[in-house]
């Protein structure tokens, strides 16, 4: 019996050794890859861009230098262009907003006044939450592998002139909107006149009077892009600037499984890190705007009744997207935010 047991142990040790050597040989044969990773809107000193750099450095370290990254910021082009570049494989991996002209279902990511506080935001946009589930279900149609939900910021109202806090004051004021139906719907419900202008052209539009203000950004954008052409931030948190982290699907399928695992794990780490730090970044940049001479109006604190009027009117636009999202998922969202 002892000889048989020792023989069995010897065989097991040999099998484990063979598997280990085979894996070592396989790992040694993994190809060198240079990934093109991009985000099209945030400045390079932003939390978003810094965390992308951190993720890439960690992937390179964990693959012993075999996977490296070339990281692009706003110089690559507008966010709608980046979406198409990633779908085609000109860019491998993007941190970017969804272009709803490619799939109307993604309007639900920008439902107005979805959250009212940063605590709610950390719950609604959490990893493995509803938007992760929808992304994994919908992204393949666009030729993308959905890797996670990225709450880039909570957006507010920027104005060239004095503060506006009521629908009556908003009458005739031209507000730039992204090219998405959901924005046009809710900004008009708030009382404004809407104009659709590409994001890259918005600072010029504000400075020349083509638009009087804009939605679609938090304080980081306002400070970096608008601080010398506007002077007022009305903190509404009217939409969550939800991005996805996504990879060109064709290229993702060709990656070795070992690389996929590492890239996904490092992506998960910075998604959670960003979600926990983005509020502090927003507060920092609101203070920078004040020091630059801006008026920053906190609607929730100073004008809660007026904010509730805007919130109630804007949320009427939700009903337009119930058929798109489905009643079950829409009710889940409403429960999450206490509606």
C-alpha positions as MATLAB code, in Angstrom:
seq = 'XXXXXXXXXXXXXXXXXXXXXXXXXXXXXXXXXXXXXXXXXXXXXXXXXXXXXXXXXXXXXXXXXXXXXXXXXXXXXXXXXXXXXXXXXXXXXXXXXXXXXXXXXXXXXXXXXXXXXXXXXXXXXXXXXXXXXXXXXXXXXXXXXXXXXXXXXXXXXXXXXXXXXXXXXXXXXXXXXXXXXXXXXXXXXXXXXXXXXXXXXXXXXXXXXXXXXXXXXXXXXXXXXXXXXXXXXXXXXXXXXXXXXXXXXXXXXXXXXXXXXXXXXXXXXXXXXXXXXXXXXXXXXXXXXXXXXXXXXXXXXXXXXXXXXXXXXXXXXXXXXXXXXXXXXXXXXXXXXXX';
ca = [
       0.000    0.000    0.000;
       2.851    2.370    0.896;
       4.563    1.766   -2.428;
       1.320    2.344   -4.309;
       0.631    5.564   -2.379;
       4.156    6.833   -2.983;
       3.829    5.966   -6.643;
       0.541    7.874   -6.896;
       2.058   10.909   -5.195;
       4.974   10.773   -7.609;
       2.634   10.696  -10.598;
       0.658   13.660   -9.276;
       3.829   15.664   -8.712;
       4.952   14.852  -12.257;
       1.591   15.909  -13.719;
       1.650   19.212  -11.799;
       5.210   19.846  -12.949;
       4.273   19.187  -16.578;
       1.276   21.545  -16.348;
       3.425   24.236  -14.737;
       6.126   23.912  -17.384;
       3.553   23.925  -20.146;
       1.979   27.099  -18.746;
       5.390   28.711  -18.345;
       6.232   27.909  -21.941;
       2.842   29.231  -23.069;
       3.266   32.420  -21.070;
       6.713   32.845  -22.531;
       5.255   32.604  -26.021;
       2.610   35.286  -25.478;
       2.894   38.040  -28.100;
       3.972   41.600  -27.531;
       1.031   43.963  -28.036;
       0.740   47.745  -28.079;
      -2.785   48.882  -27.288;
      -4.230   52.203  -28.398;
      -6.287   53.480  -25.463;
      -8.230   56.732  -25.688;
     -10.618   59.178  -24.102;
     -11.747   62.122  -26.181;
     -12.846   64.816  -23.747;
     -11.057   65.073  -20.411;
      -7.895   67.153  -19.906;
      -4.746   65.181  -19.244;
      -4.479   66.410  -15.649;
      -7.965   65.082  -14.866;
      -8.663   62.140  -12.593;
     -10.041   60.179  -15.561;
      -6.895   60.505  -17.658;
      -4.566   59.836  -14.739;
      -6.397   56.617  -13.878;
      -6.220   55.437  -17.493;
      -2.451   55.906  -17.302;
      -2.404   53.988  -14.012;
      -4.394   51.122  -15.509;
      -2.065   50.848  -18.495;
       1.040   50.901  -16.307;
      -0.361   48.095  -14.165;
      -1.241   45.996  -17.228;
       2.292   46.448  -18.552;
       3.778   45.470  -15.196;
       1.610   42.371  -14.838;
       2.429   41.172  -18.370;
       6.181   41.655  -17.848;
       6.230   44.452  -20.395;
       4.542   42.487  -23.164;
       1.391   44.647  -23.249;
       2.093   48.351  -23.546;
      -0.245   51.244  -24.287;
      -0.283   54.378  -26.335;
      -2.725   56.679  -24.569;
      -4.677   59.413  -26.349;
      -6.557   62.328  -24.839;
      -8.686   65.065  -26.404;
      -6.296   65.463  -29.343;
      -7.737   62.368  -31.009;
     -11.010   64.076  -31.954;
     -14.598   64.437  -30.811;
     -16.221   61.721  -28.694;
     -18.525   60.626  -31.530;
     -15.476   60.098  -33.733;
     -13.760   58.057  -31.037;
     -16.771   55.738  -30.805;
     -16.498   54.921  -34.517;
     -12.727   54.565  -34.384;
     -13.058   51.955  -31.629;
     -15.800   50.070  -33.451;
     -13.548   49.831  -36.497;
     -10.439   48.915  -34.521;
      -8.432   52.077  -35.220;
      -8.487   52.427  -31.416;
      -8.449   49.302  -29.258;
      -9.972   50.546  -26.021;
     -12.039   53.616  -25.205;
     -13.300   55.452  -22.147;
     -16.171   57.306  -23.744;
     -19.821   58.331  -23.773;
     -22.317   56.354  -25.831;
     -23.311   57.864  -29.174;
     -27.076   57.428  -29.137;
     -27.342   58.033  -32.878;
     -25.898   54.526  -33.273;
     -28.335   52.923  -30.839;
     -31.321   54.831  -29.447;
     -31.484   52.543  -26.436;
     -28.492   54.327  -24.933;
     -30.547   57.460  -24.350;
     -31.527   55.790  -21.071;
     -27.982   56.329  -19.787;
     -28.677   60.077  -19.782;
     -32.114   60.169  -18.174;
     -32.400   63.638  -16.588;
     -32.077   63.975  -12.826;
     -31.492   60.253  -12.501;
     -29.636   60.902   -9.250;
     -29.725   63.843   -6.861;
     -26.719   63.123   -4.649;
     -23.274   61.596   -4.983;
     -24.351   58.805   -2.661;
     -27.110   57.868   -5.093;
     -24.612   58.085   -7.950;
     -22.264   55.589   -6.327;
     -25.180   53.183   -6.041;
     -26.745   53.618   -9.494;
     -23.452   53.480  -11.417;
     -21.852   50.767   -9.289;
     -19.991   47.827  -10.868;
     -22.304   44.917  -11.702;
     -25.282   47.283  -11.552;
     -28.047   47.855  -14.067;
     -25.929   49.787  -16.573;
     -23.274   47.066  -16.571;
     -25.986   44.524  -17.358;
     -27.425   46.630  -20.176;
     -23.978   47.372  -21.589;
     -22.971   43.746  -21.788;
     -26.280   43.021  -23.499;
     -26.215   45.886  -26.017;
     -22.565   46.614  -26.827;
     -21.939   43.661  -29.145;
     -24.377   45.144  -31.674;
     -21.937   48.047  -32.034;
     -18.932   45.739  -32.355;
     -17.749   46.482  -28.829;
     -16.918   44.452  -25.740;
     -18.389   46.200  -22.704;
     -15.905   46.197  -19.832;
     -17.638   48.433  -17.319;
     -19.584   51.572  -16.472;
     -17.614   54.774  -15.877;
     -19.352   57.702  -14.195;
     -17.207   60.503  -15.560;
     -19.070   63.175  -13.604;
     -22.440   64.646  -12.763;
     -23.253   67.435  -15.194;
     -24.634   70.867  -14.419;
     -25.702   74.043  -16.192;
     -23.058   76.484  -17.415;
     -23.940   80.075  -18.383;
     -22.177   82.976  -19.974;
     -24.242   85.492  -17.992;
     -26.108   85.719  -14.710;
     -27.604   82.754  -12.837;
     -30.926   81.318  -14.004;
     -32.959   79.189  -11.616;
     -36.549   79.087  -12.922;
     -38.346   78.150  -16.184;
     -39.538   81.751  -16.441;
     -35.985   83.103  -16.340;
     -34.927   80.429  -18.858;
     -37.298   81.623  -21.569;
     -35.386   82.524  -24.750;
     -31.989   81.512  -23.327;
     -30.118   79.337  -25.834;
     -28.544   76.246  -24.267;
     -26.142   73.965  -26.116;
     -27.138   70.310  -26.007;
     -25.299   67.181  -27.130;
     -26.754   65.564  -30.274;
     -29.093   63.342  -28.240;
     -32.879   63.463  -28.146;
     -33.027   63.028  -24.382;
     -31.102   66.269  -23.796;
     -33.261   68.296  -26.151;
     -36.357   66.941  -24.424;
     -35.434   67.778  -20.857;
     -33.662   71.095  -21.460;
     -36.785   72.364  -23.212;
     -38.900   71.074  -20.316;
     -36.732   73.250  -18.058;
     -37.774   76.247  -20.137;
     -34.724   76.870  -22.320;
     -34.299   77.051  -26.086;
     -31.989   74.303  -27.324;
     -29.224   74.405  -29.920;
     -27.256   71.323  -30.948;
     -23.537   72.048  -31.217;
     -20.587   69.598  -31.302;
     -18.741   69.537  -28.010;
     -15.447   70.686  -29.520;
     -17.144   73.823  -30.884;
     -19.046   74.747  -27.720;
     -16.496   77.127  -26.099;
     -16.379   79.139  -29.344;
     -20.174   79.125  -29.546;
     -20.376   80.535  -26.017;
     -17.777   83.220  -26.648;
     -19.473   84.395  -29.869;
     -23.031   84.300  -28.548;
     -24.265   81.425  -30.698;
     -25.260   79.861  -27.372;
     -25.845   81.466  -23.964;
     -24.939   78.385  -21.979;
     -24.633   74.627  -22.105;
     -25.432   71.306  -20.499;
     -23.156   68.316  -20.744;
     -20.342   69.027  -18.313;
     -19.265   69.249  -14.718;
     -16.835   71.687  -13.142;
     -13.692   70.043  -14.579;
     -14.744   70.858  -18.139;
     -16.025   74.275  -17.111;
     -12.704   75.241  -15.606;
     -10.503   73.817  -18.345;
     -12.575   74.826  -21.388;
     -14.904   77.668  -20.417;
     -13.356   79.623  -17.555;
     -12.520   82.652  -19.747;
     -15.695   82.685  -21.885;
     -18.366   82.192  -19.198;
     -18.880   83.089  -15.564;
     -21.681   81.083  -13.971;
     -22.195   77.487  -12.881;
     -25.635   76.441  -11.688;
     -25.122   73.141   -9.880;
     -28.100   71.054  -10.966;
     -26.570   67.587  -11.401;
     -29.153   67.257  -14.165;
     -27.541   64.212  -15.744;
     -24.962   61.562  -15.060;
     -22.158   61.715  -17.602;
     -22.070   57.974  -17.993;
     -19.278   56.580  -20.111;
     -18.466   53.013  -20.892;
     -15.108   51.331  -20.896;
     -15.241   49.269  -24.064;
     -12.906   47.368  -26.361;
     -13.089   46.683  -30.086;
     -14.891   43.332  -30.064;
     -12.944   41.767  -32.959;
      -9.643   42.649  -31.322;
     -10.796   41.541  -27.883;
     -11.652   38.090  -29.188;
      -8.122   37.705  -30.554;
      -6.374   38.537  -27.274;
      -4.867   35.671  -25.251;
      -7.077   34.776  -22.307;
      -4.289   35.688  -19.897;
      -4.218   39.236  -21.287;
      -7.999   39.545  -21.177;
      -8.037   38.603  -17.519;
      -5.369   41.132  -16.573;
      -6.869   43.983  -18.601;
     -10.341   43.379  -17.176;
      -9.048   43.154  -13.589;
      -7.082   46.390  -13.871;
     -10.048   48.111  -15.520;
     -12.301   47.029  -12.650;
      -9.854   48.508  -10.137;
      -9.815   51.988  -11.643;
     -13.580   52.016  -12.269;
     -14.177   51.567   -8.554;
     -11.370   53.961   -7.605;
     -12.779   56.670   -9.875;
     -16.314   56.217   -8.548;
     -15.025   56.829   -5.026;
     -12.890   59.871   -5.940;
     -14.890   61.755   -8.575;
     -16.974   63.739   -6.056;
     -13.825   65.188   -4.485;
     -12.533   66.162   -7.939;
     -15.806   67.925   -8.739;
     -15.705   69.896   -5.463;
     -12.087   70.870   -6.108;
     -12.934   72.287   -9.529;
     -16.033   74.096   -8.317;
     -13.751   75.899   -5.876;
     -11.290   76.667   -8.687;
     -14.117   78.313  -10.615;
     -15.001   80.478   -7.608;
     -11.389   81.574   -7.254;
     -11.391   82.437  -10.955;
     -14.306   84.814  -10.363;
     -17.262   82.617  -11.260;
     -20.583   82.537   -9.470;
     -21.345   78.948   -8.423;
     -24.969   78.443   -7.395;
     -25.787   75.306   -5.398;
     -29.423   74.671   -6.304;
     -29.989   71.823   -3.819;
     -28.743   73.957   -0.940;
     -29.923   77.460   -1.838;
     -32.914   76.917   -4.163;
     -34.377   73.457   -3.434;
     -37.948   74.362   -4.452;
     -36.825   75.735   -7.807;
     -34.627   72.690   -8.374;
     -37.585   70.411   -7.671;
     -39.630   72.237  -10.348;
     -36.894   71.568  -12.910;
     -36.470   67.976  -11.741;
     -40.209   67.241  -11.981;
     -40.539   68.779  -15.439;
     -37.411   67.133  -16.809;
     -38.334   63.683  -15.542;
     -41.413   63.768  -17.786;
     -38.946   62.781  -20.523;
     -38.377   59.436  -18.826;
     -41.688   58.124  -20.137;
     -40.417   58.416  -23.719;
     -37.804   55.744  -23.022;
     -39.811   53.213  -21.027;
     -40.591   51.256  -24.238;
     -36.875   51.318  -25.098;
     -35.577   50.197  -21.719;
     -38.528   48.040  -20.782;
     -40.947   48.627  -17.942;
     -39.187   46.202  -15.591;
     -35.769   47.864  -15.936;
     -37.297   51.353  -15.777;
     -39.092   50.482  -12.550;
     -35.825   49.131  -11.153;
     -34.140   52.443  -11.898;
     -36.982   54.381  -10.297;
     -36.799   52.287   -7.150;
     -33.043   52.868   -6.914;
     -33.560   56.644   -6.808;
     -36.697   56.625   -4.670;
     -39.240   57.397   -7.364;
];
